[in-house]
């Protein structure tokens, strides 16, 4: 079997060691005679898997005891509705920061439940930067402040957690969670779809401060109530057992690497290499994002001559470099280089980019 380098934005590459272990355990998990996909989610076997996964995630992120960790379904898109349903808590407005397509989707959905104050936006710059904190117009009556630390489509990222004082800070960390250490105490709630840095699609992680639970909007569906999910150990209904299990393997893999400080060093090195290749190409390749806001996880770039895009992608595929086509709203190319993308993949991409430029430039 030949493993190619998959630069897809999500579902994204998984660590090879995790895939190999999942393959070994697929038919018979630890002598149980069952696949994890066949187990009762309330049986002792899966309960052990679930509890260990949560412990390992808590260890990796140093999650304080007063935070609940939920393993849910519906993707981050369901959280666009669940956040206001659970966190408005009697208030009628919420602050949102608009930095790209995923922020816009969250804003649109929240608007069904409350008045959204777009406290800052980088739309005027075509989402090539993040709004300066001093220019944010936060509403003191807002229930919470929501932002997207990393925008997968535009490749723009906050490299520091914004200071919002005593306000409840909410973050959609789908594309940046576990890529570096964070201080969970700075947040009221963190949510993340799994299919980028955690595991297979179908699982969503929510980390929420316990005092924020229990005051949902009238009519909130039972499955959308964080407190009910927390009280039932994320098992009010049958959870996505296999995705939960694979996420646990990814957490183990990260701990074996040395944790989030170790993976952060690797991620920064990967990103710096790729951006250096783009910046040193004399304009043949170009990244549109302001340098201080460039993403570690998603690197969009364009070619000097867009007529070469198809040839670039065809050649990349032949070189074993997959899913490099940029999002349709941006065009060009996009290399998503999440935790599981090995450094060898970055080196192979850089080698190909230089060869292509030499032939075409």
Secondary structure, 3 states (H helix, E strand, C coil): CCCCEECCCCCCCCCHHHHHHHHHHCCCCCCCCCCHHHCCCCCHHHHHHHHHHHHHHHHHHCCCCCEEEEEECCHHHHHHHHHHHHHCCCCCEEEEEECCHHHHHHHHHHCCCCEEEEEEECHHHCCCCCCCHHHCCCCCCCCCEEECCEECCCCEECCCCCCCCCCCEEEECCCCCCCCCCCHHHCCEEEEECCCCCCCCCCEEEEEEHHHCCCCCCCCCHHHCHHHHHHCCCCCCCCCHHHHHHHHHHHHHHHHHCCHHHHHHHHHHHHHHHHHHHHCCCCCEECCCCHHHECCCEEEEEECCHHHHHHHHHHHHHCCEECCECCCCCCCEEEECCCCCCHHHHHHHHHHHHHHHHHHC
